[in-house]
Amino acid sequence: MTVNKQKELASQDYRKIDRDHVWHPIFQHQNLEQVNLTVFEEAQGTTIIDTDGRQYLDAYSGLWNVNIGYGRQEIADAVYQQMQKLSYYPHSQINIPATLLAKQLADLLPGDLNHVYFSNSGSEANETAIKIARQYGRQMYPEQNRYKIISRYRGYHGFTYGAMSATGQSPRRAAFEPLVPGFNHVHPTCVDEIIRTIRWEGAETVVAIIAEPIIGGGGVILPPDDYFAKLREICDQHDLLLIIDEVI
Ligand SMILES: Cc1ncc(COP(=O)(O)O)c(C=O)c1O
């Protein structure tokens, strides 16, 4: 189908094609005939425009991820130029934009957070963090059995198996069980429960704590002011890794 041909289609046509061919996440597709999803076509800054020309303020920023706004010319130009120059090279060698971006991020991050592992989504980032933590446990304490990860009820960490196992929301997990073993869920804001869990499980079996700074998808739950300072102390005391999931 040519671009011009696409332009001739109306919202209803797109809805029909979409209903016939697109599998949407977290959707009951049986109801899609009654629910007219909006067909978005353009966006600039914080404004998104549908195929009928209606404009909306995108207060969600996509899925909380378009935090620099839509249609930024300098980014489109940079992507265009890099695609022409070197569109891809894997990290078995070095590609210059990734190297320079990692340096820029390291300069922004506090303390000794100096190394960046690039991934395509929040779920993959958490999946990787979980794997790094377990590998750390095996390599640093080969005589112990450190693999458990403490995560929190109401927390959301993604849709891949490891990240979903860390997630503490049963409606998002139930259909896919059994999940990855070795995740212990605790109250979302109670530090004492984390201390008790480590004591009862045995510190030599625990490798990391994962937490969102503010639980987002699980209901916007703010921790007490000293919560993360205490988590840092607990992690230092037992040499646990602290995985801060700041996807949103
Ligand atoms: C805190 C948090 N972690 C992880 C994820 C998963 O990110 P993604 O959907 O990019 O895989 C999300 C997504 O909303 C999130 O809010």
The ligand as a MOL file (V3000), in Angstrom:
LIG
                    3D

  0  0  0     0  0            999 V3000
M  V30 BEGIN CTAB
M  V30 COUNTS 16 16 0 0 0
M  V30 BEGIN ATOM
M  V30 1 C 8.2860 0.8660 36.9570 0
M  V30 2 C 8.2240 0.1560 35.6570 0
M  V30 3 N 9.1200 -0.8070 35.4050 0
M  V30 4 C 9.1170 -1.4820 34.2330 0
M  V30 5 C 8.1900 -1.2100 33.2510 0
M  V30 6 C 8.2030 -1.9910 31.9750 0
M  V30 7 O 8.6400 -1.2010 30.9260 0
M  V30 8 P 8.3320 -1.6150 29.4060 0
M  V30 9 O 6.8580 -1.5230 29.2100 0
M  V30 10 O 9.1220 -0.6200 28.6040 0
M  V30 11 O 8.8420 -3.0150 29.2260 0
M  V30 12 C 7.2280 -0.2100 33.4710 0
M  V30 13 C 6.2320 0.1150 32.4480 0
M  V30 14 O 5.3350 0.8950 32.6230 0
M  V30 15 C 7.2410 0.4750 34.7010 0
M  V30 16 O 6.3250 1.4060 34.9880 0
M  V30 END ATOM
M  V30 BEGIN BOND
M  V30 1 1 1 2
M  V30 2 1 2 3
M  V30 3 2 2 15
M  V30 4 2 3 4
M  V30 5 1 4 5
M  V30 6 1 5 6
M  V30 7 2 5 12
M  V30 8 1 6 7
M  V30 9 1 7 8
M  V30 10 2 8 9
M  V30 11 1 8 10
M  V30 12 1 8 11
M  V30 13 1 12 13
M  V30 14 1 12 15
M  V30 15 2 13 14
M  V30 16 1 15 16
M  V30 END BOND
M  V30 END CTAB
M  END
